[in-house]
């Protein structure tokens, strides 16, 4: 368990240093593998059962390491027990209780519904191989959602694929684009979960990005590639726009070379 906490400290610190987690922005959750459960089996629960206002039987009884509401990700390195917590869902997935963390008092991120609903979809989609979920605020992908009119999933995906040759390998299923919704709402939680059932990345217009992975490194790495592509795209637009770019044939050749099952419906 110590190794997992160290991984969260490393990833959250990197997010903060990159400027993706200003103030209390951004949040992280990890669905715990069964081998971590014994660390908390003897813990006296630190809260009563708290209602979730939704039912998630697919992950009922499971435990999650989750960043706290209002916490600054840069401070996880300094005080993990204050800024992280482990919660346990009841068997029906209708409520949760705190087993560890958020000292001396605190609660999970306000984006908890988005995290838990997305974990449900990722678990099913991956045959129980995906455990990590990150929401953060990368500068360039947010700026791109302002700079380009009439964005949708297909337009955004192809723009990113054509901006950086690594993109179609990092996210061959594309990037879901979610028009602006209120952060922390059930609307954005449901939309994000639906997106994570189809893809591994979802951009929240004007706000940030969500990424899922088998572990935090994989989820974080996908965001890095999206952010680099968005930065390249904005740089090119700033000096007059694209004069040339990767063709559909070149994109498909890259995907074939790396044996990536690309979503061809996102191409022309």
PAPA-929470 format. One record per residue: residue number from 1; residue in one letter; y, x, z of N, C-alpha, C in turn. Coordinates in pm, whole numbers, padded with zeros to 5 digits, always signed. Each point is the difference from the previous one (the first is absolute). Example, Ala and Ser with C-alpha at 12.3 -4.5 7.8 and 13.67 -1.06 7.14 Angstrom:
REM residues 2
ATOM resi resn    n_v    n_u    n_w   ca_v   ca_u   ca_w    c_v    c_u    c_w
ATOM    1    A -00569 +01319 +00780 +00119 -00089 +00000 +00120 +00090 +00000
ATOM    2    S +00105 -00035 -00072 +00119 +00082 +00006 +00109 -00077 +00073
//
This chain:
REM residues 268
ATOM resi resn    n_v    n_u    n_w   ca_v   ca_u   ca_w    c_v    c_u    c_w
ATOM    1    X -00120 +00083 +00000 +00120 -00083 +00000 +00126 +00087 +00000
ATOM    2    X -00009 +00113 +00065 +00115 +00091 +00003 +00038 +00043 -00141
ATOM    3    X -00102 +00022 -00086 +00027 +00042 -00137 +00076 -00108 -00076
ATOM    4    X -00035 -00127 +00024 +00070 -00110 -00068 +00145 -00008 +00046
ATOM    5    X +00024 +00012 +00129 +00137 -00002 +00051 +00079 +00116 -00059
ATOM    6    X -00062 +00116 -00011 +00068 +00115 -00060 +00034 -00028 -00146
ATOM    7    X -00089 -00068 -00070 +00026 -00035 -00140 +00119 -00096 -00011
ATOM    8    X +00006 -00099 +00089 +00113 -00092 -00001 +00129 +00074 +00032
ATOM    9    X -00004 +00092 +00094 +00118 +00080 +00034 +00047 +00081 -00121
ATOM   10    X -00094 +00059 -00071 +00035 +00083 -00117 +00060 -00086 -00112
ATOM   11    X -00065 -00112 -00032 +00047 -00086 -00108 +00136 -00062 +00034
ATOM   12    X +00014 -00050 +00122 +00127 -00062 +00039 +00112 +00102 +00003
ATOM   13    X -00030 +00122 +00044 +00101 +00105 -00001 +00044 +00035 -00141
ATOM   14    X -00096 +00006 -00093 +00034 +00027 -00139 +00086 -00112 -00058
ATOM   15    X -00034 -00125 +00031 +00079 -00113 -00050 +00144 +00010 +00049
ATOM   16    X +00017 +00034 +00128 +00135 +00011 +00056 +00077 +00113 -00064
ATOM   17    X -00065 +00116 -00017 +00070 +00116 -00057 +00037 -00021 -00147
ATOM   18    X -00078 -00082 -00070 +00032 -00031 -00138 +00110 -00105 -00013
ATOM   19    X +00041 -00058 +00113 +00104 -00102 -00003 -00053 -00138 -00033
ATOM   20    X -00130 -00021 +00015 -00062 -00129 -00031 -00004 -00093 +00120
ATOM   21    X +00037 +00047 +00117 -00018 -00079 +00123 +00123 +00011 +00088
ATOM   22    X +00113 -00041 -00056 +00126 +00006 +00073 -00005 -00093 +00122
ATOM   23    X +00060 +00044 +00110 +00004 -00080 +00122 -00141 -00052 +00034
ATOM   24    X -00015 -00133 +00010 -00132 -00054 +00032 -00070 -00055 -00124
ATOM   25    X +00039 +00050 -00118 -00061 -00046 -00124 -00139 +00057 -00021
ATOM   26    X -00087 -00078 -00062 -00134 +00044 -00033 -00100 -00026 +00110
ATOM   27    X -00125 -00017 -00038 -00107 -00023 +00097 -00135 +00038 -00060
ATOM   28    X -00094 +00028 +00088 -00132 +00052 -00038 -00106 -00075 +00079
ATOM   29    X -00113 -00027 -00063 -00115 -00053 +00073 -00128 +00061 -00055
ATOM   30    X -00097 +00016 +00088 -00132 +00050 -00038 -00105 -00091 +00062
ATOM   31    X -00087 -00055 -00082 -00115 -00077 +00051 -00102 +00101 +00051
ATOM   32    X -00032 -00009 +00127 -00083 +00103 +00062 -00146 -00012 -00044
ATOM   33    X -00059 +00114 -00028 -00144 +00005 -00028 -00076 -00015 +00133
ATOM   34    X -00122 -00051 -00005 -00076 -00025 +00124 -00015 +00122 +00090
ATOM   35    X -00002 +00120 -00058 -00017 +00118 +00085 +00115 +00023 +00096
ATOM   36    X +00115 -00065 -00027 +00114 +00014 +00091 -00004 -00101 +00115
ATOM   37    X -00082 -00101 -00010 +00001 -00108 +00099 -00032 +00048 +00142
ATOM   38    X -00095 +00092 +00017 -00032 +00041 +00138 +00118 +00055 +00079
ATOM   39    X +00101 +00053 -00069 +00117 +00052 +00070 +00073 -00108 +00078
ATOM   40    X -00018 -00126 -00041 +00075 -00110 +00061 -00088 -00103 +00070
ATOM   41    X -00131 +00021 -00004 -00091 -00098 +00059 +00022 -00016 +00150
ATOM   42    X +00042 +00105 +00067 +00021 -00005 +00144 +00146 -00026 +00038
ATOM   43    X +00085 -00024 -00101 +00141 -00026 +00028 +00018 -00141 +00055
ATOM   44    X +00081 -00010 +00102 +00040 -00131 +00049 +00106 -00054 -00096
ATOM   45    X -00024 -00118 -00061 +00101 -00054 -00093 +00138 -00005 +00063
ATOM   46    X +00102 +00036 -00077 +00136 +00008 +00051 +00080 -00127 -00027
ATOM   47    X -00065 -00101 -00060 +00069 -00127 -00025 -00101 -00112 -00003
ATOM   48    X +00048 -00122 +00010 -00082 -00117 -00025 -00021 -00015 -00151
ATOM   49    X -00085 -00095 -00038 -00017 -00028 -00142 +00127 -00067 -00052
ATOM   50    X +00053 +00051 -00110 +00123 -00049 -00060 -00030 -00060 -00137
ATOM   51    X +00051 -00120 -00025 -00029 -00069 -00125 +00063 +00073 -00119
ATOM   52    X -00073 -00004 -00113 +00046 +00061 -00123 +00066 -00098 -00096
ATOM   53    X -00018 -00131 +00022 +00051 -00104 -00090 -00068 +00003 -00137
ATOM   54    X -00115 +00064 -00006 -00083 +00000 -00119 -00141 +00035 +00042
ATOM   55    X -00095 -00027 -00088 -00140 +00025 +00031 -00056 +00101 -00099
ATOM   56    X -00057 +00108 +00053 -00050 +00109 -00084 -00143 +00035 +00042
ATOM   57    X -00095 -00090 -00025 -00137 +00026 +00045 -00064 +00122 -00066
ATOM   58    X +00051 +00040 -00117 -00057 +00117 -00069 +00013 +00127 +00082
ATOM   59    X +00101 +00005 +00089 +00019 +00119 +00083 -00007 -00037 +00149
ATOM   60    X -00059 -00116 +00031 -00015 -00042 +00138 -00078 +00102 +00081
ATOM   61    X +00046 +00028 +00122 -00066 +00095 +00088 +00033 +00146 -00028
ATOM   62    X +00077 +00026 -00104 +00030 +00139 -00036 +00123 +00050 +00075
ATOM   63    X +00016 +00132 -00002 +00109 +00065 +00072 +00087 +00080 -00096
ATOM   64    X +00130 +00008 +00032 +00097 +00062 -00089 +00095 +00088 +00080
ATOM   65    X +00028 +00117 -00056 +00107 +00086 +00050 +00126 -00036 -00078
ATOM   66    X +00106 -00043 +00069 +00118 -00056 -00066 +00127 +00057 +00063
ATOM   67    X +00098 +00034 -00084 +00128 +00044 +00053 +00072 -00119 +00066
ATOM   68    X +00088 +00031 +00093 +00065 -00103 +00081 +00126 -00056 -00062
ATOM   69    X +00033 -00122 +00036 +00124 -00060 -00046 +00119 +00076 +00056
ATOM   70    X +00097 +00025 -00086 +00120 +00071 +00043 -00016 +00149 +00018
ATOM   71    X -00121 +00053 -00019 -00020 +00143 +00022 +00054 +00079 -00119
ATOM   72    X +00046 +00122 +00028 +00044 +00091 -00105 -00117 +00091 -00033
ATOM   73    X -00041 +00000 -00126 -00120 +00076 -00036 +00014 +00148 +00031
ATOM   74    X +00124 +00052 -00003 +00019 +00142 +00032 -00038 +00032 +00143
ATOM   75    X -00003 -00103 +00086 -00030 +00024 +00141 -00149 -00009 +00033
ATOM   76    X -00083 -00038 -00097 -00144 -00006 +00027 -00054 +00138 +00033
ATOM   77    X +00052 +00103 -00068 -00043 +00137 +00029 +00028 +00038 +00145
ATOM   78    X +00112 -00052 +00054 +00042 +00036 +00135 -00074 -00080 +00106
ATOM   79    X -00016 -00131 -00025 -00057 -00088 +00101 -00090 -00105 -00066
ATOM   80    X -00122 +00037 -00037 -00087 -00096 -00069 -00035 -00121 +00085
ATOM   81    X -00021 +00017 +00130 -00039 -00114 +00082 +00111 -00102 +00021
ATOM   82    X +00123 +00041 -00025 +00112 -00093 +00007 +00018 -00075 -00132
ATOM   83    X -00028 +00063 -00111 +00031 -00055 -00132 -00120 -00050 -00077
ATOM   84    X -00120 +00020 +00052 -00123 -00049 -00062 -00075 -00088 +00099
ATOM   85    X -00083 -00089 -00054 -00086 -00081 +00084 -00130 -00033 -00071
ATOM   86    X -00101 -00029 +00077 -00128 -00048 -00056 -00017 -00144 +00042
ATOM   87    X -00015 -00089 -00099 -00022 -00141 +00028 -00140 -00040 -00043
ATOM   88    X -00051 -00103 +00064 -00132 -00054 -00030 +00014 -00148 -00036
ATOM   89    X -00058 -00040 -00111 +00000 -00141 -00038 -00117 -00072 +00066
ATOM   90    X +00017 -00128 +00028 -00114 -00077 +00050 -00098 -00026 -00114
ATOM   91    X -00116 -00057 +00031 -00107 -00013 -00098 +00038 -00088 -00118
ATOM   92    X +00092 -00094 +00022 +00042 -00089 -00108 +00122 +00053 -00076
ATOM   93    X +00056 +00110 +00047 +00117 +00056 -00066 +00123 -00087 +00015
ATOM   94    X +00010 -00072 +00112 +00114 -00091 +00022 +00098 +00053 +00104
ATOM   95    X -00039 +00102 +00074 +00087 +00055 +00102 -00034 +00147 +00022
ATOM   96    X +00087 +00070 +00072 -00025 +00141 +00028 +00046 +00033 +00141
ATOM   97    X -00050 +00111 +00051 +00046 +00052 +00128 +00016 +00151 -00011
ATOM   98    X +00082 +00055 +00086 +00029 +00143 -00001 -00099 +00074 +00088
ATOM   99    X -00061 +00105 -00056 -00094 +00083 +00076 +00062 +00131 +00047
ATOM  100    X +00094 +00053 -00078 +00055 +00133 +00030 +00136 +00014 -00066
ATOM  101    X +00092 +00072 +00066 +00125 +00039 -00062 +00119 -00089 +00031
ATOM  102    X +00107 +00016 -00079 +00128 -00069 +00017 +00052 +00014 +00143
ATOM  103    X -00009 +00121 +00053 +00043 +00023 +00138 +00151 +00022 +00008
ATOM  104    X +00069 -00049 +00104 -00054 -00083 +00109 -00019 -00146 -00039
ATOM  105    X +00067 -00044 -00107 -00023 -00134 -00050 +00045 -00006 -00146
ATOM  106    X -00065 -00085 -00075 +00033 -00011 -00141 -00098 -00092 -00070
ATOM  107    X +00007 -00002 -00132 -00082 -00090 -00079 -00019 +00060 -00139
ATOM  108    X -00096 -00052 -00077 -00019 +00050 -00136 +00119 -00030 -00090
ATOM  109    X +00007 +00070 -00111 +00105 -00021 -00099 +00017 -00147 -00037
ATOM  110    X +00123 -00038 -00031 +00027 -00138 -00043 -00068 -00031 -00133
ATOM  111    X -00043 +00103 -00073 -00072 -00020 -00126 -00151 -00011 +00021
ATOM  112    X -00042 -00026 +00125 -00144 -00009 +00029 -00073 -00098 -00091
ATOM  113    X +00053 -00121 -00029 -00073 -00090 -00092 -00027 +00064 -00136
ATOM  114    X +00099 +00070 -00056 -00021 +00068 -00128 -00112 +00103 +00011
ATOM  115    X -00001 +00075 +00109 -00103 +00102 +00018 -00137 -00064 +00013
ATOM  116    X -00015 -00095 +00089 -00133 -00057 +00025 -00053 -00076 -00121
ATOM  117    X +00084 -00080 -00064 -00045 -00073 -00118 -00037 +00096 -00113
ATOM  118    X +00076 +00108 -00014 -00032 +00099 -00103 -00129 +00074 +00033
ATOM  119    X -00023 +00029 +00129 -00126 +00064 +00038 -00119 -00089 -00037
ATOM  120    X +00016 -00131 +00015 -00108 -00092 -00039 -00034 +00018 -00147
ATOM  121    X +00102 -00004 -00084 -00023 +00010 -00145 -00054 +00137 -00039
ATOM  122    X +00052 +00105 +00062 -00046 +00135 -00033 -00146 +00020 +00042
ATOM  123    X -00036 -00055 +00116 -00137 +00013 +00047 -00097 -00064 -00099
ATOM  124    X +00033 -00119 -00046 -00086 -00071 -00094 -00003 +00072 -00134
ATOM  125    X +00118 +00035 -00051 +00011 +00062 -00132 -00077 +00132 -00007
ATOM  126    X +00004 +00077 +00107 -00056 +00135 -00001 -00141 +00008 +00057
ATOM  127    X -00059 -00116 +00030 -00132 +00000 +00065 +00004 +00081 +00129
ATOM  128    X +00104 -00028 +00079 +00018 +00060 +00133 +00021 +00152 -00005
ATOM  129    X +00079 +00045 -00098 +00027 +00142 -00011 +00148 +00035 +00019
ATOM  130    X +00087 -00100 +00005 +00143 +00025 +00016 +00043 -00035 +00143
ATOM  131    X +00070 +00093 +00065 +00033 -00017 +00142 +00148 +00021 +00033
ATOM  132    X +00079 +00049 -00095 +00139 +00038 +00030 +00100 -00082 -00080
ATOM  133    X +00113 -00033 +00065 +00106 -00076 -00065 +00134 +00054 +00047
ATOM  134    X +00089 +00028 -00096 +00132 +00055 +00030 +00107 -00087 -00065
ATOM  135    X +00104 -00030 +00076 +00122 -00059 -00057 +00115 +00094 +00032
ATOM  136    X +00078 +00036 -00104 +00110 +00094 +00022 +00109 -00022 -00104
ATOM  137    X +00110 +00076 +00011 +00122 -00024 -00077 +00039 +00122 -00084
ATOM  138    X -00074 +00035 -00104 +00037 +00115 -00083 +00128 -00028 -00080
ATOM  139    X +00088 +00094 -00001 +00134 -00021 -00057 -00002 -00038 -00147
ATOM  140    X -00075 +00073 -00081 +00011 -00016 -00145 -00067 -00127 -00051
ATOM  141    X -00112 -00039 +00059 -00063 -00124 -00047 +00085 -00121 +00041
ATOM  142    X +00068 +00007 +00114 +00093 -00108 +00037 +00117 -00003 -00099
ATOM  143    X +00056 +00118 -00030 +00111 +00007 -00094 -00040 -00054 -00137
ATOM  144    X -00121 +00028 -00041 -00047 -00047 -00131 -00004 -00153 -00005
ATOM  145    X -00030 -00063 +00114 -00006 -00146 +00002 +00138 -00063 -00012
ATOM  146    X +00105 +00079 +00022 +00137 -00045 -00025 +00044 +00033 -00144
ATOM  147    X -00046 +00115 -00049 +00053 +00054 -00125 -00056 -00066 -00125
ATOM  148    X -00120 -00056 +00009 -00066 -00057 -00118 -00007 -00151 +00014
ATOM  149    X +00054 -00069 -00097 +00002 -00147 +00003 -00135 -00057 -00045
ATOM  150    X -00029 -00120 +00048 -00117 -00077 -00044 -00132 +00074 +00021
ATOM  151    X -00010 +00067 +00114 -00126 +00070 +00031 -00110 -00100 +00032
ATOM  152    X -00119 +00032 -00040 -00120 -00070 +00042 -00111 +00104 +00010
ATOM  153    X -00121 -00042 +00033 -00109 +00096 +00023 -00028 +00084 -00124
ATOM  154    X -00007 -00064 -00114 -00031 +00073 -00123 +00111 +00098 -00036
ATOM  155    X +00125 -00046 +00006 +00113 +00085 -00036 +00011 +00121 +00092
ATOM  156    X -00010 -00025 +00131 +00012 +00110 +00096 -00114 +00100 -00017
ATOM  157    X -00122 -00052 -00012 -00115 +00090 -00013 +00014 +00090 -00122
ATOM  158    X +00032 -00060 -00114 +00008 +00082 -00122 +00115 +00099 +00008
ATOM  159    X +00112 -00040 +00060 +00113 +00090 +00016 -00041 +00122 +00082
ATOM  160    X -00073 -00021 +00108 -00046 +00111 +00084 -00105 +00084 -00071
ATOM  161    X -00098 -00066 -00064 -00102 +00074 -00074 +00063 +00092 -00104
ATOM  162    X +00102 -00049 -00070 +00062 +00079 -00107 +00095 +00106 +00053
ATOM  163    X +00040 -00011 +00126 +00095 +00096 +00058 -00068 +00125 +00053
ATOM  164    X -00131 -00007 +00027 -00067 +00113 +00063 -00149 -00010 -00034
ATOM  165    X -00053 +00104 -00064 -00136 -00005 -00052 -00107 -00015 +00107
ATOM  166    X +00031 +00029 +00126 -00098 -00014 +00107 -00021 -00146 +00043
ATOM  167    X +00096 -00087 -00035 +00000 -00135 +00057 -00122 -00082 -00038
ATOM  168    X -00041 +00004 -00124 -00110 -00085 -00043 -00131 +00043 +00065
ATOM  169    X -00005 +00123 +00049 -00117 +00049 +00076 +00009 -00045 +00145
ATOM  170    X +00121 +00005 +00056 +00018 -00034 +00142 -00012 -00149 +00024
ATOM  171    X +00046 -00082 -00095 -00011 -00145 +00017 -00031 -00068 -00134
ATOM  172    X -00124 +00017 -00049 -00037 -00057 -00130 +00000 -00152 -00002
ATOM  173    X -00004 -00062 +00117 +00003 -00147 +00007 +00143 -00053 -00002
ATOM  174    X +00099 +00089 +00003 +00141 -00040 -00006 +00063 -00015 +00137
ATOM  175    X +00128 -00038 -00002 +00080 -00024 +00121 +00049 -00143 -00003
ATOM  176    X -00031 -00076 +00104 +00047 -00138 +00008 +00148 -00002 +00035
ATOM  177    X +00077 -00082 -00071 +00141 -00017 +00029 +00021 -00135 +00066
ATOM  178    X +00059 +00001 +00121 +00025 -00122 +00074 +00150 -00024 +00009
ATOM  179    X +00051 -00106 -00065 +00142 -00032 +00010 +00039 -00020 +00147
ATOM  180    X +00129 +00017 +00029 +00046 +00002 +00138 -00046 -00122 +00080
ATOM  181    X -00052 +00028 +00117 -00034 -00100 +00101 +00041 +00056 +00135
ATOM  182    X +00013 -00087 +00099 +00042 +00045 +00132 -00107 +00088 +00065
ATOM  183    X +00038 +00118 +00043 -00092 +00089 +00069 -00049 -00066 +00129
ATOM  184    X -00128 +00019 +00031 -00057 -00057 +00120 -00043 -00145 -00013
ATOM  185    X +00026 -00062 -00116 -00034 -00141 -00019 -00145 -00015 -00044
ATOM  186    X -00054 -00122 +00018 -00135 -00028 -00048 -00004 +00001 -00152
ATOM  187    X +00112 -00033 -00065 +00003 +00002 -00146 -00029 +00140 -00053
ATOM  188    X +00068 +00099 +00055 -00021 +00136 -00050 -00136 +00054 +00047
ATOM  189    X -00047 -00045 +00115 -00133 +00042 +00046 -00108 -00049 -00096
ATOM  190    X +00009 -00127 -00038 -00099 -00057 -00092 +00008 +00064 -00138
ATOM  191    X +00123 +00019 -00049 +00016 +00060 -00132 -00051 +00144 -00002
ATOM  192    X +00026 +00074 +00107 -00047 +00138 +00008 -00152 +00005 +00006
ATOM  193    X -00059 -00087 +00079 -00146 -00003 +00009 -00062 -00034 -00135
ATOM  194    X +00057 -00096 -00071 -00050 -00033 -00134 +00010 +00121 -00092
ATOM  195    X +00113 +00070 +00010 +00019 +00119 -00083 -00104 +00107 +00032
ATOM  196    X -00027 +00022 +00129 -00094 +00104 +00039 -00143 -00037 -00035
ATOM  197    X -00025 -00128 -00026 -00131 -00040 -00050 -00021 +00039 -00144
ATOM  198    X +00111 +00023 -00073 -00008 +00037 -00142 +00026 +00148 -00023
ATOM  199    X +00086 +00058 +00079 +00045 +00137 -00022 +00008 +00073 +00134
ATOM  200    X +00043 +00126 -00003 +00013 +00078 +00123 +00145 +00025 +00039
ATOM  201    X +00094 -00052 -00081 +00142 +00022 +00024 +00078 -00128 -00028
ATOM  202    X +00101 -00027 +00083 +00088 -00114 -00022 +00142 +00041 +00035
ATOM  203    X +00092 -00021 -00094 +00142 +00030 +00023 +00070 -00127 +00043
ATOM  204    X +00072 +00008 +00112 +00085 -00110 +00046 +00140 +00024 -00056
ATOM  205    X +00048 -00089 -00086 +00129 +00018 -00063 +00110 +00023 +00104
ATOM  206    X +00084 +00102 -00024 +00114 +00037 +00084 -00040 +00050 +00140
ATOM  207    X -00127 +00019 +00025 -00042 +00026 +00139 -00091 +00121 +00014
ATOM  208    X -00110 +00008 -00073 -00093 +00110 +00022 -00131 -00020 -00071
ATOM  209    X -00104 +00059 +00054 -00130 +00000 -00065 -00110 -00009 +00104
ATOM  210    X -00114 -00057 -00040 -00121 -00004 +00082 -00112 +00069 -00076
ATOM  211    X -00085 +00070 +00072 -00109 +00073 -00063 -00124 -00006 +00088
ATOM  212    X -00115 -00017 -00063 -00127 +00002 +00071 -00086 +00116 -00047
ATOM  213    X -00090 +00044 +00088 -00090 +00108 -00037 -00119 +00009 +00092
ATOM  214    X -00095 +00083 -00039 -00116 +00023 +00087 +00044 +00067 +00130
ATOM  215    X +00104 +00081 -00009 +00058 +00062 +00119 +00150 +00014 -00022
ATOM  216    X +00070 +00051 +00099 +00145 +00009 -00009 +00046 +00098 -00108
ATOM  217    X -00073 +00109 -00019 +00037 +00095 -00104 -00001 -00066 -00137
ATOM  218    X -00103 -00080 -00027 -00009 -00066 -00130 +00114 -00100 -00018
ATOM  219    X +00025 -00081 +00102 +00108 -00099 -00008 +00135 +00069 -00016
ATOM  220    X +00023 +00106 +00075 +00126 +00075 -00007 +00016 +00067 -00136
ATOM  221    X -00109 +00057 -00051 +00006 +00069 -00129 +00039 -00091 -00114
ATOM  222    X -00048 -00124 +00003 +00038 -00094 -00105 +00150 -00025 +00001
ATOM  223    X +00056 -00013 +00120 +00145 -00023 +00009 +00076 +00122 -00053
ATOM  224    X -00048 +00120 +00032 +00065 +00121 -00049 +00010 +00000 -00153
ATOM  225    X -00108 -00040 -00067 +00000 +00001 -00146 +00096 -00105 -00055
ATOM  226    X -00001 -00121 +00060 +00095 -00104 -00043 +00144 +00048 +00019
ATOM  227    X +00028 +00060 +00113 +00136 +00044 +00030 +00045 +00110 -00095
ATOM  228    X -00088 +00095 -00032 +00035 +00105 -00096 +00030 -00061 -00136
ATOM  229    X -00083 -00096 -00045 +00022 -00064 -00130 +00131 -00077 -00002
ATOM  230    X +00031 -00070 +00109 +00125 -00074 +00007 +00120 +00095 -00004
ATOM  231    X -00012 +00113 +00066 +00109 +00099 -00003 +00020 +00055 -00141
ATOM  232    X -00109 +00032 -00068 +00010 +00049 -00139 +00065 -00105 -00088
ATOM  233    X -00042 -00125 +00015 +00054 -00109 -00081 +00150 -00014 +00020
ATOM  234    X +00045 +00004 +00125 +00143 -00013 +00028 +00078 +00120 -00053
ATOM  235    X -00058 +00119 +00008 +00066 +00119 -00055 +00019 -00012 -00151
ATOM  236    X -00105 -00046 -00068 +00007 -00015 -00146 +00105 -00105 -00038
ATOM  237    X +00000 -00113 +00074 +00099 -00104 -00028 +00143 +00051 +00023
ATOM  238    X +00016 +00090 +00097 +00133 +00051 +00032 +00055 +00093 -00107
ATOM  239    X -00087 +00059 -00082 +00046 +00092 -00105 -00013 -00063 -00139
ATOM  240    X -00003 -00132 -00005 +00005 -00066 -00130 -00121 -00083 -00036
ATOM  241    X -00104 +00004 +00083 -00117 -00084 -00027 -00110 +00075 -00073
ATOM  242    X -00115 -00064 -00011 -00119 +00061 -00060 +00021 +00021 -00150
ATOM  243    X -00016 +00123 -00045 +00001 +00031 -00143 -00143 +00008 -00054
ATOM  244    X -00094 +00021 +00089 -00142 +00003 -00033 -00078 -00024 +00128
ATOM  245    X -00125 -00043 -00015 -00080 -00028 +00119 -00147 -00001 -00038
ATOM  246    X -00085 -00009 +00101 -00144 -00008 -00026 -00032 -00130 -00073
ATOM  247    X -00081 +00010 -00104 -00043 -00118 -00074 -00119 -00065 +00070
ATOM  248    X -00030 -00124 -00040 -00118 -00067 +00054 -00126 +00081 -00028
ATOM  249    X -00008 +00058 -00118 -00118 +00079 -00037 -00013 +00123 +00090
ATOM  250    X +00112 +00064 +00032 -00004 +00116 +00089 -00039 -00040 +00142
ATOM  251    X +00054 -00114 +00046 -00035 -00049 +00133 -00150 -00029 +00010
ATOM  252    X -00054 -00066 -00102 -00143 -00031 +00000 -00084 +00127 -00008
ATOM  253    X +00048 +00100 -00072 -00073 +00127 -00008 -00004 +00069 +00136
ATOM  254    X +00112 -00006 +00073 +00002 +00058 +00135 -00100 -00072 +00090
ATOM  255    X +00002 -00133 -00005 -00092 -00078 +00084 -00145 +00030 -00035
ATOM  256    X -00029 +00012 -00129 -00137 +00031 -00043 -00041 +00139 +00046
ATOM  257    X +00091 +00096 -00008 -00029 +00137 +00040 -00038 +00010 +00147
ATOM  258    X +00067 -00084 +00083 -00027 +00003 +00144 -00092 -00114 +00045
ATOM  259    X -00058 -00068 -00098 -00097 -00109 +00030 +00058 -00106 +00091
ATOM  260    X +00124 -00044 -00033 +00069 -00102 +00080 -00011 -00136 -00069
ATOM  261    X -00045 -00102 +00070 -00013 -00134 -00059 +00136 -00068 -00011
ATOM  262    X +00077 +00035 -00101 +00138 -00046 -00012 +00004 -00149 -00034
ATOM  263    X +00102 -00068 +00054 +00024 -00140 -00031 +00076 -00008 -00132
ATOM  264    X -00072 -00020 -00109 +00060 +00006 -00134 +00094 -00117 -00026
ATOM  265    X -00010 -00108 +00080 +00088 -00114 -00021 +00146 +00035 +00031
ATOM  266    X +00022 +00113 +00070 +00134 +00043 +00034 +00064 +00085 -00109
ATOM  267    X -00077 +00028 -00104 +00053 +00071 -00116 +00032 -00100 -00111
ATOM  268    X +00067 +00046 -00104 +00033 -00087 -00112 -00127 -00040 -00075
//
